[in-house]
Amino acid sequence: MSDFKVLDFNKKKAETIEMKRRAFNRIVFTNFLGAYTVIEDSGSIYPVTMVDIAGDGCAFQVPWNAKKDKKLPSGQEINMRMYFTKASYIPVIMQIRHAKEVIGDDGNTYLQYGCEFDKSVPTFEAMQSFIDFLYKFAEHSAIDRGDIKVYFK
């Protein structure tokens, strides 16, 4: 029996792309994309922090104090506003699928929600294009290390 390990390069490439996508998402969510949710109980708009986004849904988190904050139930439909400028957003409708308490990098407690997009609403087409861009960017982007190579004309 051989001690050599067979490497699956396709699997390794997919893992690398996924790591790049998540890192890029964090940059986009921190510096570019604002997200607010409308809680139907009160009709108020609340800022949320996006954590991840994929073709089927997204994850966001809110500051959490288990003694005073109310958890949104699984199955509840929420309206989310994805702001791309200070004044313009794409409305999306989602359903809460799960929630878990997490400790953030800042040491604070958050409730992180996993949601599923309602793909039947017309505005989801724009969100799908944005999500596709995130995946393609992760797959084809390169880190600028100051070299002089040009990959395009």
C-alpha positions as CSV (number, residue, x, y, z in Angstrom):
1,M,0.0,0.0,0.0
2,S,1.3,3.4,-0.9
3,D,1.7,6.3,1.5
4,F,1.0,8.9,-1.2
5,K,-2.2,10.9,-0.9
6,V,-4.2,11.7,-4.1
7,L,-5.2,15.4,-4.3
8,D,-8.4,16.5,-5.9
9,F,-7.4,19.7,-7.5
10,N,-11.0,20.6,-8.5
11,K,-12.1,20.3,-4.8
12,K,-9.1,22.4,-3.7
13,K,-9.9,25.0,-6.3
14,A,-13.6,25.1,-5.2
15,E,-12.5,25.5,-1.6
16,T,-10.1,28.4,-2.5
17,I,-12.9,30.1,-4.5
18,E,-15.3,29.8,-1.6
19,M,-12.7,31.3,0.8
20,K,-12.2,34.2,-1.6
21,R,-16.0,34.7,-2.0
22,R,-16.5,34.9,1.8
23,A,-13.6,37.3,2.2
24,F,-14.9,39.5,-0.6
25,N,-18.4,39.3,0.9
26,R,-17.1,40.7,4.2
27,I,-15.5,43.6,2.4
28,V,-18.7,44.3,0.4
29,F,-20.9,44.1,3.5
30,T,-18.6,46.3,5.6
31,N,-17.9,49.0,3.0
32,F,-20.5,48.9,0.3
33,L,-23.8,47.2,0.9
34,G,-26.2,48.4,3.5
35,A,-29.0,46.2,4.7
36,Y,-32.1,47.1,6.6
37,T,-35.0,44.9,7.5
38,V,-38.6,45.9,8.1
39,I,-40.1,44.1,11.1
40,E,-43.8,43.8,10.3
41,D,-44.9,43.9,14.0
42,S,-43.9,47.5,14.4
43,G,-43.4,48.7,10.8
44,S,-40.0,50.0,11.8
45,I,-36.8,49.7,9.8
46,Y,-33.8,48.2,11.6
47,P,-30.2,48.1,10.4
48,V,-28.7,44.6,10.2
49,T,-25.2,43.3,9.5
50,M,-25.0,41.0,6.5
51,V,-22.8,38.0,7.2
52,D,-23.1,35.9,4.0
53,I,-25.2,35.7,0.8
54,A,-25.7,32.9,-1.6
55,G,-28.2,32.0,-4.4
56,D,-30.8,30.6,-2.0
57,G,-30.5,33.0,0.9
58,C,-28.5,35.0,3.2
59,A,-27.3,35.3,6.8
60,F,-27.5,38.5,8.8
61,Q,-27.0,39.4,12.5
62,V,-28.3,41.9,15.0
63,P,-27.1,42.9,18.4
64,W,-28.7,40.5,20.9
65,N,-29.7,40.6,24.6
66,A,-31.6,37.4,25.4
67,K,-33.2,39.1,28.4
68,K,-34.9,41.9,26.5
69,D,-34.8,41.2,22.7
70,K,-37.5,39.2,20.9
71,K,-36.3,36.5,18.5
72,L,-38.0,36.3,15.1
73,P,-39.7,32.9,14.7
74,S,-38.7,30.4,12.1
75,G,-41.0,30.7,9.0
76,Q,-41.6,34.5,9.5
77,E,-41.5,36.5,6.3
78,I,-39.5,39.6,6.4
79,N,-38.8,42.4,3.9
80,M,-35.2,43.4,3.5
81,R,-33.8,46.5,1.8
82,M,-30.4,46.0,0.2
83,Y,-29.0,49.5,-0.2
84,F,-26.4,50.0,-3.0
85,T,-26.3,53.8,-2.5
86,K,-27.5,56.0,0.3
87,A,-30.9,56.4,-1.4
88,S,-31.5,53.4,-3.6
89,Y,-32.1,49.8,-2.7
90,I,-33.4,46.5,-4.0
91,P,-36.3,45.1,-1.9
92,V,-36.2,41.4,-1.3
93,I,-38.6,39.1,0.6
94,M,-37.2,36.3,2.8
95,Q,-38.3,33.7,5.2
96,I,-36.5,33.1,8.5
97,R,-35.2,29.5,8.5
98,H,-33.0,29.4,11.7
99,A,-31.4,31.6,14.3
100,K,-28.4,31.1,16.6
101,E,-26.6,33.2,19.2
102,V,-23.0,34.1,18.2
103,I,-20.2,36.1,19.8
104,G,-18.8,38.6,17.3
105,D,-15.1,39.5,16.7
106,D,-15.8,42.6,18.9
107,G,-16.8,40.4,21.8
108,N,-20.5,41.4,21.7
109,T,-23.4,38.9,21.5
110,Y,-25.4,38.8,18.3
111,L,-28.4,36.7,17.0
112,Q,-27.5,35.4,13.5
113,Y,-30.4,34.6,11.2
114,G,-30.4,32.3,8.2
115,C,-33.0,33.2,5.6
116,E,-34.3,31.9,2.3
117,F,-35.0,34.3,-0.6
118,D,-38.5,34.4,-2.1
119,K,-37.3,34.0,-5.7
120,S,-40.8,34.6,-7.2
121,V,-40.7,38.4,-6.6
122,P,-39.5,40.4,-9.7
123,T,-36.8,42.2,-7.7
124,F,-35.0,39.0,-7.0
125,E,-33.7,39.0,-10.6
126,A,-31.4,42.0,-9.7
127,M,-30.3,40.3,-6.5
128,Q,-29.5,37.1,-8.4
129,S,-27.3,39.1,-10.8
130,F,-25.5,40.6,-7.8
131,I,-24.9,37.2,-6.2
132,D,-23.7,35.8,-9.5
133,F,-21.2,38.7,-9.7
134,L,-19.9,37.9,-6.2
135,Y,-19.3,34.3,-7.2
136,K,-17.6,35.2,-10.5
137,F,-15.5,37.8,-8.8
138,A,-14.2,35.3,-6.3
139,E,-13.4,32.8,-9.1
140,H,-11.6,35.2,-11.4
141,S,-10.2,38.0,-9.2
142,A,-6.5,38.4,-8.5
143,I,-4.6,40.1,-5.6
144,D,-2.7,43.2,-6.7
145,R,0.8,42.7,-5.4
146,G,2.4,45.5,-7.4
147,D,3.5,43.3,-10.3
148,I,3.4,44.6,-13.8
149,K,1.5,41.7,-15.5
150,V,-1.6,42.7,-17.5
151,Y,-4.4,40.1,-17.9
152,F,-6.7,42.1,-20.1
153,K,-6.5,44.6,-23.1
